[in-house]
Amino acid sequence: MLLKSVIVLLIYYFWLHFHAGKCQLLQCIFQTENADKALKYRLYRHLPAYEKIIRNLVSFYYEKYILLLVFSQGI
């Protein structure tokens, strides 16, 4: 169950990373074509904060998973 959670978080993290890059590209297009469309980019300003939260969650679950493996094997 824990491994599935980590995998889902990793997939979501990489999706956010890709989406943030796509939004930066769209920002350039919107700024050159139409100033009103550039306002749409402001909806995505929160992505770096979400990315940091996801990164922290993944590292937290990974550390917990490693500790669980260590204690379950009795090392």
N, CA, C, O and CB atoms as a CASP TS submission, in Angstrom:
PFRMAT TS
TARGET T0000
AUTHOR 0000-0000-0000
METHOD Language model
MODEL 1
PARENT N/A
ATOM      1  N   MET     1       0.824  -1.194   0.000  1.00  0.00           N
ATOM      2  CA  MET     1       0.000   0.000   0.000  1.00  0.00           C
ATOM      3  C   MET     1       0.867   1.257   0.000  1.00  0.00           C
ATOM      4  O   MET     1       0.596   2.215  -0.724  1.00  0.00           O
ATOM      5  CB  MET     1      -0.937  -0.001   1.207  1.00  0.00           C
ATOM      6  N   LEU     2       1.908   1.235   0.820  1.00  0.00           N
ATOM      7  CA  LEU     2       2.801   2.389   0.902  1.00  0.00           C
ATOM      8  C   LEU     2       3.537   2.596  -0.417  1.00  0.00           C
ATOM      9  O   LEU     2       3.721   3.727  -0.866  1.00  0.00           O
ATOM     10  CB  LEU     2       3.807   2.210   2.049  1.00  0.00           C
ATOM     11  N   LEU     3       3.956   1.489  -1.032  1.00  0.00           N
ATOM     12  CA  LEU     3       4.660   1.586  -2.311  1.00  0.00           C
ATOM     13  C   LEU     3       3.747   2.166  -3.391  1.00  0.00           C
ATOM     14  O   LEU     3       4.192   2.968  -4.212  1.00  0.00           O
ATOM     15  CB  LEU     3       5.183   0.205  -2.743  1.00  0.00           C
ATOM     16  N   LYS     4       2.491   1.772  -3.395  1.00  0.00           N
ATOM     17  CA  LYS     4       1.540   2.323  -4.369  1.00  0.00           C
ATOM     18  C   LYS     4       1.362   3.821  -4.163  1.00  0.00           C
ATOM     19  O   LYS     4       1.257   4.578  -5.128  1.00  0.00           O
ATOM     20  CB  LYS     4       0.180   1.610  -4.260  1.00  0.00           C
ATOM     21  N   SER     5       1.329   4.246  -2.906  1.00  0.00           N
ATOM     22  CA  SER     5       1.193   5.678  -2.615  1.00  0.00           C
ATOM     23  C   SER     5       2.390   6.455  -3.125  1.00  0.00           C
ATOM     24  O   SER     5       2.240   7.539  -3.689  1.00  0.00           O
ATOM     25  CB  SER     5       1.026   5.909  -1.113  1.00  0.00           C
ATOM     26  N   VAL     6       3.585   5.901  -2.928  1.00  0.00           N
ATOM     27  CA  VAL     6       4.802   6.570  -3.400  1.00  0.00           C
ATOM     28  C   VAL     6       4.804   6.645  -4.916  1.00  0.00           C
ATOM     29  O   VAL     6       5.181   7.668  -5.489  1.00  0.00           O
ATOM     30  CB  VAL     6       6.062   5.834  -2.900  1.00  0.00           C
ATOM     31  N   ILE     7       4.387   5.578  -5.566  1.00  0.00           N
ATOM     32  CA  ILE     7       4.353   5.569  -7.031  1.00  0.00           C
ATOM     33  C   ILE     7       3.366   6.610  -7.550  1.00  0.00           C
ATOM     34  O   ILE     7       3.663   7.331  -8.502  1.00  0.00           O
ATOM     35  CB  ILE     7       3.976   4.169  -7.558  1.00  0.00           C
ATOM     36  N   VAL     8       2.203   6.687  -6.928  1.00  0.00           N
ATOM     37  CA  VAL     8       1.209   7.683  -7.339  1.00  0.00           C
ATOM     38  C   VAL     8       1.746   9.093  -7.128  1.00  0.00           C
ATOM     39  O   VAL     8       1.563   9.957  -7.985  1.00  0.00           O
ATOM     40  CB  VAL     8      -0.105   7.493  -6.558  1.00  0.00           C
ATOM     41  N   LEU     9       2.405   9.335  -6.003  1.00  0.00           N
ATOM     42  CA  LEU     9       2.973  10.657  -5.743  1.00  0.00           C
ATOM     43  C   LEU     9       4.068  11.003  -6.746  1.00  0.00           C
ATOM     44  O   LEU     9       4.168  12.149  -7.183  1.00  0.00           O
ATOM     45  CB  LEU     9       3.529  10.722  -4.325  1.00  0.00           C
ATOM     46  N   LEU    10       4.889  10.020  -7.113  1.00  0.00           N
ATOM     47  CA  LEU    10       5.936  10.269  -8.112  1.00  0.00           C
ATOM     48  C   LEU    10       5.329  10.618  -9.467  1.00  0.00           C
ATOM     49  O   LEU    10       5.784  11.544 -10.139  1.00  0.00           O
ATOM     50  CB  LEU    10       6.854   9.042  -8.247  1.00  0.00           C
ATOM     51  N   ILE    11       4.314   9.882  -9.860  1.00  0.00           N
ATOM     52  CA  ILE    11       3.652  10.177 -11.135  1.00  0.00           C
ATOM     53  C   ILE    11       3.068  11.580 -11.110  1.00  0.00           C
ATOM     54  O   ILE    11       3.211  12.331 -12.075  1.00  0.00           O
ATOM     55  CB  ILE    11       2.545   9.141 -11.431  1.00  0.00           C
ATOM     56  N   TYR    12       2.409  11.939 -10.008  1.00  0.00           N
ATOM     57  CA  TYR    12       1.820  13.267  -9.884  1.00  0.00           C
ATOM     58  C   TYR    12       2.889  14.348  -9.887  1.00  0.00           C
ATOM     59  O   TYR    12       2.696  15.410 -10.479  1.00  0.00           O
ATOM     60  CB  TYR    12       0.988  13.361  -8.613  1.00  0.00           C
ATOM     61  N   TYR    13       4.019  14.086  -9.229  1.00  0.00           N
ATOM     62  CA  TYR    13       5.133  15.040  -9.196  1.00  0.00           C
ATOM     63  C   TYR    13       5.655  15.305 -10.605  1.00  0.00           C
ATOM     64  O   TYR    13       5.850  16.458 -10.990  1.00  0.00           O
ATOM     65  CB  TYR    13       6.272  14.514  -8.297  1.00  0.00           C
ATOM     66  N   PHE    14       5.880  14.239 -11.373  1.00  0.00           N
ATOM     67  CA  PHE    14       6.402  14.427 -12.724  1.00  0.00           C
ATOM     68  C   PHE    14       5.368  15.074 -13.635  1.00  0.00           C
ATOM     69  O   PHE    14       5.724  15.837 -14.533  1.00  0.00           O
ATOM     70  CB  PHE    14       6.848  13.093 -13.310  1.00  0.00           C
ATOM     71  N   TRP    15       4.080  14.773 -13.409  1.00  0.00           N
ATOM     72  CA  TRP    15       3.045  15.438 -14.192  1.00  0.00           C
ATOM     73  C   TRP    15       3.041  16.936 -13.900  1.00  0.00           C
ATOM     74  O   TRP    15       2.930  17.740 -14.826  1.00  0.00           O
ATOM     75  CB  TRP    15       1.663  14.828 -13.894  1.00  0.00           C
ATOM     76  N   LEU    16       3.159  17.326 -12.627  1.00  0.00           N
ATOM     77  CA  LEU    16       3.200  18.744 -12.274  1.00  0.00           C
ATOM     78  C   LEU    16       4.413  19.426 -12.890  1.00  0.00           C
ATOM     79  O   LEU    16       4.328  20.559 -13.362  1.00  0.00           O
ATOM     80  CB  LEU    16       3.216  18.916 -10.755  1.00  0.00           C
ATOM     81  N   HIS    17       5.550  18.720 -12.881  1.00  0.00           N
ATOM     82  CA  HIS    17       6.772  19.293 -13.450  1.00  0.00           C
ATOM     83  C   HIS    17       6.585  19.553 -14.944  1.00  0.00           C
ATOM     84  O   HIS    17       6.951  20.617 -15.443  1.00  0.00           O
ATOM     85  CB  HIS    17       7.980  18.351 -13.214  1.00  0.00           C
ATOM     86  N   PHE    18       6.013  18.581 -15.654  1.00  0.00           N
ATOM     87  CA  PHE    18       5.747  18.746 -17.082  1.00  0.00           C
ATOM     88  C   PHE    18       4.739  19.864 -17.312  1.00  0.00           C
ATOM     89  O   PHE    18       4.911  20.687 -18.211  1.00  0.00           O
ATOM     90  CB  PHE    18       5.232  17.432 -17.692  1.00  0.00           C
ATOM     91  N   HIS    19       3.687  19.893 -16.496  1.00  0.00           N
ATOM     92  CA  HIS    19       2.627  20.882 -16.655  1.00  0.00           C
ATOM     93  C   HIS    19       3.152  22.295 -16.403  1.00  0.00           C
ATOM     94  O   HIS    19       2.749  23.233 -17.090  1.00  0.00           O
ATOM     95  CB  HIS    19       1.465  20.573 -15.706  1.00  0.00           C
ATOM     96  N   ALA    20       4.041  22.456 -15.433  1.00  0.00           N
ATOM     97  CA  ALA    20       4.605  23.778 -15.147  1.00  0.00           C
ATOM     98  C   ALA    20       5.427  24.270 -16.338  1.00  0.00           C
ATOM     99  O   ALA    20       5.361  25.449 -16.686  1.00  0.00           O
ATOM    100  CB  ALA    20       5.481  23.735 -13.870  1.00  0.00           C
ATOM    101  N   GLY    21       6.203  23.380 -16.969  1.00  0.00           N
ATOM    102  CA  GLY    21       6.968  23.760 -18.156  1.00  0.00           C
ATOM    103  C   GLY    21       6.061  24.146 -19.302  1.00  0.00           C
ATOM    104  O   GLY    21       6.340  25.096 -20.033  1.00  0.00           O
ATOM    105  N   LYS    22       4.971  23.407 -19.460  1.00  0.00           N
ATOM    106  CA  LYS    22       4.000  23.715 -20.504  1.00  0.00           C
ATOM    107  C   LYS    22       3.361  25.080 -20.251  1.00  0.00           C
ATOM    108  O   LYS    22       3.132  25.844 -21.189  1.00  0.00           O
ATOM    109  CB  LYS    22       2.917  22.620 -20.575  1.00  0.00           C
ATOM    110  N   CYS    23       3.078  25.385 -18.994  1.00  0.00           N
ATOM    111  CA  CYS    23       2.469  26.673 -18.659  1.00  0.00           C
ATOM    112  C   CYS    23       3.425  27.830 -18.930  1.00  0.00           C
ATOM    113  O   CYS    23       2.993  28.911 -19.328  1.00  0.00           O
ATOM    114  CB  CYS    23       2.035  26.688 -17.194  1.00  0.00           C
ATOM    115  N   GLN    24       4.724  27.609 -18.716  1.00  0.00           N
ATOM    116  CA  GLN    24       5.696  28.660 -19.015  1.00  0.00           C
ATOM    117  C   GLN    24       5.741  28.925 -20.512  1.00  0.00           C
ATOM    118  O   GLN    24       5.849  30.073 -20.943  1.00  0.00           O
ATOM    119  CB  GLN    24       7.095  28.272 -18.499  1.00  0.00           C
ATOM    120  N   LEU    25       5.659  27.860 -21.304  1.00  0.00           N
ATOM    121  CA  LEU    25       5.624  28.029 -22.756  1.00  0.00           C
ATOM    122  C   LEU    25       4.364  28.778 -23.170  1.00  0.00           C
ATOM    123  O   LEU    25       4.417  29.679 -24.007  1.00  0.00           O
ATOM    124  CB  LEU    25       5.692  26.661 -23.466  1.00  0.00           C
ATOM    125  N   LEU    26       3.240  28.407 -22.586  1.00  0.00           N
ATOM    126  CA  LEU    26       1.989  29.095 -22.904  1.00  0.00           C
ATOM    127  C   LEU    26       2.038  30.556 -22.488  1.00  0.00           C
ATOM    128  O   LEU    26       1.451  31.412 -23.150  1.00  0.00           O
ATOM    129  CB  LEU    26       0.814  28.402 -22.224  1.00  0.00           C
ATOM    130  N   GLN    27       2.729  30.845 -21.403  1.00  0.00           N
ATOM    131  CA  GLN    27       2.837  32.233 -20.959  1.00  0.00           C
ATOM    132  C   GLN    27       3.510  33.075 -22.038  1.00  0.00           C
ATOM    133  O   GLN    27       3.057  34.180 -22.337  1.00  0.00           O
ATOM    134  CB  GLN    27       3.624  32.324 -19.631  1.00  0.00           C
ATOM    135  N   CYS    28       4.597  32.554 -22.626  1.00  0.00           N
ATOM    136  CA  CYS    28       5.296  33.294 -23.686  1.00  0.00           C
ATOM    137  C   CYS    28       4.373  33.521 -24.882  1.00  0.00           C
ATOM    138  O   CYS    28       4.333  34.611 -25.453  1.00  0.00           O
ATOM    139  CB  CYS    28       6.568  32.535 -24.132  1.00  0.00           C
ATOM    140  N   ILE    29       3.639  32.482 -25.250  1.00  0.00           N
ATOM    141  CA  ILE    29       2.723  32.607 -26.389  1.00  0.00           C
ATOM    142  C   ILE    29       1.633  33.625 -26.084  1.00  0.00           C
ATOM    143  O   ILE    29       1.319  34.482 -26.911  1.00  0.00           O
ATOM    144  CB  ILE    29       2.094  31.242 -26.736  1.00  0.00           C
ATOM    145  N   PHE    30       1.059  33.522 -24.888  1.00  0.00           N
ATOM    146  CA  PHE    30      -0.030  34.423 -24.530  1.00  0.00           C
ATOM    147  C   PHE    30       0.441  35.868 -24.446  1.00  0.00           C
ATOM    148  O   PHE    30      -0.287  36.778 -24.844  1.00  0.00           O
ATOM    149  CB  PHE    30      -0.646  34.003 -23.207  1.00  0.00           C
ATOM    150  N   GLN    31       1.642  36.093 -23.937  1.00  0.00           N
ATOM    151  CA  GLN    31       2.123  37.462 -23.806  1.00  0.00           C
ATOM    152  C   GLN    31       2.358  38.090 -25.169  1.00  0.00           C
ATOM    153  O   GLN    31       2.133  39.287 -25.349  1.00  0.00           O
ATOM    154  CB  GLN    31       3.405  37.501 -22.983  1.00  0.00           C
ATOM    155  N   THR    32       2.809  37.296 -26.128  1.00  0.00           N
ATOM    156  CA  THR    32       3.051  37.858 -27.452  1.00  0.00           C
ATOM    157  C   THR    32       1.753  38.023 -28.239  1.00  0.00           C
ATOM    158  O   THR    32       1.627  38.968 -29.018  1.00  0.00           O
ATOM    159  CB  THR    32       4.022  36.975 -28.226  1.00  0.00           C
ATOM    160  N   GLU    33       0.788  37.126 -28.052  1.00  0.00           N
ATOM    161  CA  GLU    33      -0.449  37.196 -28.830  1.00  0.00           C
ATOM    162  C   GLU    33      -1.483  38.139 -28.227  1.00  0.00           C
ATOM    163  O   GLU    33      -2.074  38.965 -28.923  1.00  0.00           O
ATOM    164  CB  GLU    33      -1.045  35.824 -28.961  1.00  0.00           C
ATOM    165  N   ASN    34      -1.688  37.999 -26.924  1.00  0.00           N
ATOM    166  CA  ASN    34      -2.797  38.733 -26.336  1.00  0.00           C
ATOM    167  C   ASN    34      -2.556  38.894 -24.835  1.00  0.00           C
ATOM    168  O   ASN    34      -2.347  37.911 -24.125  1.00  0.00           O
ATOM    169  CB  ASN    34      -4.144  38.009 -26.607  1.00  0.00           C
ATOM    170  N   ALA    35      -2.588  40.126 -24.364  1.00  0.00           N
ATOM    171  CA  ALA    35      -2.323  40.383 -22.944  1.00  0.00           C
ATOM    172  C   ALA    35      -3.406  39.784 -22.052  1.00  0.00           C
ATOM    173  O   ALA    35      -3.123  39.400 -20.917  1.00  0.00           O
ATOM    174  CB  ALA    35      -2.217  41.887 -22.689  1.00  0.00           C
ATOM    175  N   ASP    36      -4.633  39.699 -22.544  1.00  0.00           N
ATOM    176  CA  ASP    36      -5.711  39.110 -21.742  1.00  0.00           C
ATOM    177  C   ASP    36      -5.485  37.620 -21.498  1.00  0.00           C
ATOM    178  O   ASP    36      -5.774  37.114 -20.414  1.00  0.00           O
ATOM    179  CB  ASP    36      -7.059  39.321 -22.434  1.00  0.00           C
ATOM    180  N   LYS    37      -4.971  36.925 -22.500  1.00  0.00           N
ATOM    181  CA  LYS    37      -4.717  35.498 -22.337  1.00  0.00           C
ATOM    182  C   LYS    37      -3.586  35.251 -21.342  1.00  0.00           C
ATOM    183  O   LYS    37      -3.540  34.199 -20.705  1.00  0.00           O
ATOM    184  CB  LYS    37      -4.379  34.861 -23.687  1.00  0.00           C
ATOM    185  N   ALA    38      -2.688  36.200 -21.206  1.00  0.00           N
ATOM    186  CA  ALA    38      -1.582  36.037 -20.258  1.00  0.00           C
ATOM    187  C   ALA    38      -2.093  35.950 -18.825  1.00  0.00           C
ATOM    188  O   ALA    38      -1.421  35.392 -17.958  1.00  0.00           O
ATOM    189  CB  ALA    38      -0.589  37.197 -20.389  1.00  0.00           C
ATOM    190  N   LEU    39      -3.269  36.496 -18.576  1.00  0.00           N
ATOM    191  CA  LEU    39      -3.848  36.412 -17.234  1.00  0.00           C
ATOM    192  C   LEU    39      -4.142  34.963 -16.845  1.00  0.00           C
ATOM    193  O   LEU    39      -4.152  34.627 -15.661  1.00  0.00           O
ATOM    194  CB  LEU    39      -5.131  37.247 -17.156  1.00  0.00           C
ATOM    195  N   LYS    40      -4.378  34.121 -17.825  1.00  0.00           N
ATOM    196  CA  LYS    40      -4.646  32.715 -17.536  1.00  0.00           C
ATOM    197  C   LYS    40      -3.459  32.054 -16.852  1.00  0.00           C
ATOM    198  O   LYS    40      -3.637  31.130 -16.059  1.00  0.00           O
ATOM    199  CB  LYS    40      -4.991  31.967 -18.818  1.00  0.00           C
ATOM    200  N   TYR    41      -2.259  32.515 -17.150  1.00  0.00           N
ATOM    201  CA  TYR    41      -1.080  31.899 -16.541  1.00  0.00           C
ATOM    202  C   TYR    41      -1.086  32.074 -15.028  1.00  0.00           C
ATOM    203  O   TYR    41      -0.540  31.233 -14.313  1.00  0.00           O
ATOM    204  CB  TYR    41       0.199  32.496 -17.131  1.00  0.00           C
ATOM    205  N   ARG    42      -1.680  33.127 -14.535  1.00  0.00           N
ATOM    206  CA  ARG    42      -1.668  33.380 -13.090  1.00  0.00           C
ATOM    207  C   ARG    42      -2.378  32.277 -12.317  1.00  0.00           C
ATOM    208  O   ARG    42      -2.154  32.113 -11.118  1.00  0.00           O
ATOM    209  CB  ARG    42      -2.321  34.724 -12.784  1.00  0.00           C
ATOM    210  N   LEU    43      -3.218  31.533 -12.986  1.00  0.00           N
ATOM    211  CA  LEU    43      -3.868  30.404 -12.327  1.00  0.00           C
ATOM    212  C   LEU    43      -2.858  29.332 -11.953  1.00  0.00           C
ATOM    213  O   LEU    43      -3.098  28.542 -11.040  1.00  0.00           O
ATOM    214  CB  LEU    43      -4.948  29.814 -13.225  1.00  0.00           C
ATOM    215  N   TYR    44      -1.730  29.300 -12.653  1.00  0.00           N
ATOM    216  CA  TYR    44      -0.757  28.237 -12.453  1.00  0.00           C
ATOM    217  C   TYR    44       0.447  28.684 -11.631  1.00  0.00           C
ATOM    218  O   TYR    44       1.436  27.955 -11.547  1.00  0.00           O
ATOM    219  CB  TYR    44      -0.293  27.716 -13.783  1.00  0.00           C
ATOM    220  N   ARG    45       0.383  29.844 -11.036  1.00  0.00           N
ATOM    221  CA  ARG    45       1.512  30.323 -10.242  1.00  0.00           C
ATOM    222  C   ARG    45       1.748  29.471  -9.006  1.00  0.00           C
ATOM    223  O   ARG    45       2.845  29.483  -8.448  1.00  0.00           O
ATOM    224  CB  ARG    45       1.287  31.759  -9.833  1.00  0.00           C
ATOM    225  N   HIS    46       0.742  28.736  -8.573  1.00  0.00           N
ATOM    226  CA  HIS    46       0.857  27.912  -7.378  1.00  0.00           C
ATOM    227  C   HIS    46       1.607  26.615  -7.639  1.00  0.00           C
ATOM    228  O   HIS    46       1.935  25.912  -6.683  1.00  0.00           O
ATOM    229  CB  HIS    46      -0.513  27.606  -6.832  1.00  0.00           C
ATOM    230  N   LEU    47       1.894  26.265  -8.886  1.00  0.00           N
ATOM    231  CA  LEU    47       2.501  24.974  -9.185  1.00  0.00           C
ATOM    232  C   LEU    47       3.838  24.744  -8.491  1.00  0.00           C
ATOM    233  O   LEU    47       4.050  23.640  -7.989  1.00  0.00           O
ATOM    234  CB  LEU    47       2.685  24.844 -10.657  1.00  0.00           C
ATOM    235  N   PRO    48       4.763  25.717  -8.425  1.00  0.00           N
ATOM    236  CA  PRO    48       6.014  25.439  -7.707  1.00  0.00           C
ATOM    237  C   PRO    48       5.793  25.079  -6.241  1.00  0.00           C
ATOM    238  O   PRO    48       6.509  24.238  -5.700  1.00  0.00           O
ATOM    239  CB  PRO    48       6.931  26.637  -7.794  1.00  0.00           C
ATOM    240  N   ALA    49       4.821  25.697  -5.600  1.00  0.00           N
ATOM    241  CA  ALA    49       4.529  25.354  -4.200  1.00  0.00           C
ATOM    242  C   ALA    49       3.999  23.924  -4.111  1.00  0.00           C
ATOM    243  O   ALA    49       4.401  23.170  -3.224  1.00  0.00           O
ATOM    244  CB  ALA    49       3.500  26.349  -3.589  1.00  0.00           C
ATOM    245  N   TYR    50       3.101  23.543  -5.023  1.00  0.00           N
ATOM    246  CA  TYR    50       2.597  22.173  -5.032  1.00  0.00           C
ATOM    247  C   TYR    50       3.722  21.191  -5.320  1.00  0.00           C
ATOM    248  O   TYR    50       3.782  20.108  -4.737  1.00  0.00           O
ATOM    249  CB  TYR    50       1.479  22.017  -6.068  1.00  0.00           C
ATOM    250  N   GLU    51       4.607  21.579  -6.221  1.00  0.00           N
ATOM    251  CA  GLU    51       5.732  20.710  -6.554  1.00  0.00           C
ATOM    252  C   GLU    51       6.597  20.461  -5.321  1.00  0.00           C
ATOM    253  O   GLU    51       7.049  19.338  -5.096  1.00  0.00           O
ATOM    254  CB  GLU    51       6.575  21.326  -7.684  1.00  0.00           C
ATOM    255  N   LYS    52       6.829  21.498  -4.528  1.00  0.00           N
ATOM    256  CA  LYS    52       7.630  21.349  -3.311  1.00  0.00           C
ATOM    257  C   LYS    52       6.916  20.450  -2.302  1.00  0.00           C
ATOM    258  O   LYS    52       7.551  19.621  -1.650  1.00  0.00           O
ATOM    259  CB  LYS    52       7.921  22.728  -2.684  1.00  0.00           C
ATOM    260  N   ILE    53       5.612  20.611  -2.175  1.00  0.00           N
ATOM    261  CA  ILE    53       4.841  19.768  -1.260  1.00  0.00           C
ATOM    262  C   ILE    53       4.916  18.306  -1.686  1.00  0.00           C
ATOM    263  O   ILE    53       5.126  17.421  -0.856  1.00  0.00           O
ATOM    264  CB  ILE    53       3.372  20.231  -1.204  1.00  0.00           C
ATOM    265  N   ILE    54       4.746  18.057  -2.979  1.00  0.00           N
ATOM    266  CA  ILE    54       4.812  16.684  -3.490  1.00  0.00           C
ATOM    267  C   ILE    54       6.199  16.101  -3.261  1.00  0.00           C
ATOM    268  O   ILE    54       6.328  14.945  -2.857  1.00  0.00           O
ATOM    269  CB  ILE    54       4.455  16.640  -4.991  1.00  0.00           C
ATOM    270  N   ARG    55       7.238  16.892  -3.517  1.00  0.00           N
ATOM    271  CA  ARG    55       8.607  16.417  -3.315  1.00  0.00           C
ATOM    272  C   ARG    55       8.833  16.034  -1.852  1.00  0.00           C
ATOM    273  O   ARG    55       9.454  15.011  -1.565  1.00  0.00           O
ATOM    274  CB  ARG    55       9.622  17.494  -3.749  1.00  0.00           C
ATOM    275  N   ASN    56       8.329  16.855  -0.928  1.00  0.00           N
ATOM    276  CA  ASN    56       8.476  16.547   0.494  1.00  0.00           C
ATOM    277  C   ASN    56       7.697  15.293   0.877  1.00  0.00           C
ATOM    278  O   ASN    56       8.180  14.475   1.660  1.00  0.00           O
ATOM    279  CB  ASN    56       8.009  17.727   1.342  1.00  0.00           C
ATOM    280  N   LEU    57       6.499  15.140   0.329  1.00  0.00           N
ATOM    281  CA  LEU    57       5.714  13.945   0.622  1.00  0.00           C
ATOM    282  C   LEU    57       6.390  12.683   0.107  1.00  0.00           C
ATOM    283  O   LEU    57       6.418  11.661   0.792  1.00  0.00           O
ATOM    284  CB  LEU    57       4.327  14.068   0.020  1.00  0.00           C
ATOM    285  N   VAL    58       6.934  12.759  -1.105  1.00  0.00           N
ATOM    286  CA  VAL    58       7.610  11.596  -1.678  1.00  0.00           C
ATOM    287  C   VAL    58       8.816  11.225  -0.835  1.00  0.00           C
ATOM    288  O   VAL    58       9.021  10.047  -0.544  1.00  0.00           O
ATOM    289  CB  VAL    58       8.036  11.872  -3.130  1.00  0.00           C
ATOM    290  N   SER    59       9.622  12.206  -0.436  1.00  0.00           N
ATOM    291  CA  SER    59      10.795  11.889   0.372  1.00  0.00           C
ATOM    292  C   SER    59      10.379  11.347   1.739  1.00  0.00           C
ATOM    293  O   SER    59      11.024  10.442   2.267  1.00  0.00           O
ATOM    294  CB  SER    59      11.685  13.132   0.540  1.00  0.00           C
ATOM    295  N   PHE    60       9.305  11.894   2.317  1.00  0.00           N
ATOM    296  CA  PHE    60       8.814  11.408   3.607  1.00  0.00           C
ATOM    297  C   PHE    60       8.378   9.948   3.503  1.00  0.00           C
ATOM    298  O   PHE    60       8.770   9.120   4.324  1.00  0.00           O
ATOM    299  CB  PHE    60       7.644  12.279   4.103  1.00  0.00           C
ATOM    300  N   TYR    61       7.560   9.631   2.486  1.00  0.00           N
ATOM    301  CA  TYR    61       7.086   8.260   2.334  1.00  0.00           C
ATOM    302  C   TYR    61       8.220   7.315   1.980  1.00  0.00           C
ATOM    303  O   TYR    61       8.216   6.158   2.401  1.00  0.00           O
ATOM    304  CB  TYR    61       6.005   8.191   1.273  1.00  0.00           C
ATOM    305  N   TYR    62       9.192   7.794   1.212  1.00  0.00           N
ATOM    306  CA  TYR    62      10.331   6.950   0.864  1.00  0.00           C
ATOM    307  C   TYR    62      11.133   6.613   2.113  1.00  0.00           C
ATOM    308  O   TYR    62      11.528   5.463   2.302  1.00  0.00           O
ATOM    309  CB  TYR    62      11.226   7.646  -0.181  1.00  0.00           C
ATOM    310  N   GLU    63      11.381   7.608   2.973  1.00  0.00           N
ATOM    311  CA  GLU    63      12.107   7.356   4.219  1.00  0.00           C
ATOM    312  C   GLU    63      11.333   6.387   5.109  1.00  0.00           C
ATOM    313  O   GLU    63      11.922   5.479   5.695  1.00  0.00           O
ATOM    314  CB  GLU    63      12.365   8.676   4.969  1.00  0.00           C
ATOM    315  N   LYS    64      10.024   6.573   5.214  1.00  0.00           N
ATOM    316  CA  LYS    64       9.201   5.663   6.020  1.00  0.00           C
ATOM    317  C   LYS    64       9.232   4.249   5.443  1.00  0.00           C
ATOM    318  O   LYS    64       9.266   3.274   6.193  1.00  0.00           O
ATOM    319  CB  LYS    64       7.746   6.173   6.095  1.00  0.00           C
ATOM    320  N   TYR    65       9.220   4.135   4.124  1.00  0.00           N
ATOM    321  CA  TYR    65       9.259   2.831   3.474  1.00  0.00           C
ATOM    322  C   TYR    65      10.585   2.139   3.750  1.00  0.00           C
ATOM    323  O   TYR    65      10.609   0.941   4.031  1.00  0.00           O
ATOM    324  CB  TYR    65       9.036   2.973   1.964  1.00  0.00           C
ATOM    325  N   ILE    66      11.687   2.874   3.673  1.00  0.00           N
ATOM    326  CA  ILE    66      13.010   2.307   3.955  1.00  0.00           C
ATOM    327  C   ILE    66      13.086   1.862   5.412  1.00  0.00           C
ATOM    328  O   ILE    66      13.574   0.769   5.699  1.00  0.00           O
ATOM    329  CB  ILE    66      14.129   3.338   3.646  1.00  0.00           C
ATOM    330  N   LEU    67      12.607   2.699   6.335  1.00  0.00           N
ATOM    331  CA  LEU    67      12.612   2.319   7.753  1.00  0.00           C
ATOM    332  C   LEU    67      11.763   1.075   7.994  1.00  0.00           C
ATOM    333  O   LEU    67      12.138   0.204   8.778  1.00  0.00           O
ATOM    334  CB  LEU    67      12.099   3.478   8.620  1.00  0.00           C
ATOM    335  N   LEU    68      10.624   0.997   7.321  1.00  0.00           N
ATOM    336  CA  LEU    68       9.766  -0.172   7.457  1.00  0.00           C
ATOM    337  C   LEU    68      10.482  -1.424   6.967  1.00  0.00           C
ATOM    338  O   LEU    68      10.388  -2.474   7.603  1.00  0.00           O
ATOM    339  CB  LEU    68       8.460   0.029   6.686  1.00  0.00           C
ATOM    340  N   LEU    69      11.192  -1.331   5.854  1.00  0.00           N
ATOM    341  CA  LEU    69      11.949  -2.471   5.341  1.00  0.00           C
ATOM    342  C   LEU    69      13.053  -2.878   6.299  1.00  0.00           C
ATOM    343  O   LEU    69      13.264  -4.066   6.543  1.00  0.00           O
ATOM    344  CB  LEU    69      12.540  -2.147   3.978  1.00  0.00           C
ATOM    345  N   VAL    70      13.759  -1.895   6.843  1.00  0.00           N
ATOM    346  CA  VAL    70      14.869  -2.185   7.751  1.00  0.00           C
ATOM    347  C   VAL    70      14.361  -2.888   9.004  1.00  0.00           C
ATOM    348  O   VAL    70      14.933  -3.890   9.434  1.00  0.00           O
ATOM    349  CB  VAL    70      15.615  -0.890   8.130  1.00  0.00           C
ATOM    350  N   PHE    71      13.290  -2.365   9.587  1.00  0.00           N
ATOM    351  CA  PHE    71      12.771  -2.967  10.819  1.00  0.00           C
ATOM    352  C   PHE    71      12.097  -4.311  10.574  1.00  0.00           C
ATOM    353  O   PHE    71      12.124  -5.182  11.444  1.00  0.00           O
ATOM    354  CB  PHE    71      11.790  -2.025  11.481  1.00  0.00           C
ATOM    355  N   SER    72      11.501  -4.489   9.413  1.00  0.00           N
ATOM    356  CA  SER    72      10.841  -5.767   9.134  1.00  0.00           C
ATOM    357  C   SER    72      11.855  -6.879   8.885  1.00  0.00           C
ATOM    358  O   SER    72      11.575  -8.049   9.143  1.00  0.00           O
ATOM    359  CB  SER    72       9.914  -5.631   7.927  1.00  0.00           C
ATOM    360  N   GLN    73      13.043  -6.507   8.380  1.00  0.00           N
ATOM    361  CA  GLN    73      14.082  -7.507   8.146  1.00  0.00           C
ATOM    362  C   GLN    73      14.950  -7.721   9.378  1.00  0.00           C
ATOM    363  O   GLN    73      15.737  -8.666   9.424  1.00  0.00           O
ATOM    364  CB  GLN    73      14.951  -7.095   6.972  1.00  0.00           C
ATOM    365  N   GLY    74      14.817  -6.867  10.362  1.00  0.00           N
ATOM    366  CA  GLY    74      15.575  -7.021  11.605  1.00  0.00           C
ATOM    367  C   GLY    74      17.045  -6.687  11.468  1.00  0.00           C
ATOM    368  O   GLY    74      17.884  -7.265  12.158  1.00  0.00           O
ATOM    369  N   ILE    75      17.360  -5.757  10.583  1.00  0.00           N
ATOM    370  CA  ILE    75      18.765  -5.360  10.383  1.00  0.00           C
ATOM    371  C   ILE    75      19.165  -4.358  11.435  1.00  0.00           C
ATOM    372  O   ILE    75      20.306  -3.897  11.446  1.00  0.00           O
ATOM    373  CB  ILE    75      18.986  -4.767   8.974  1.00  0.00           C
TER
END
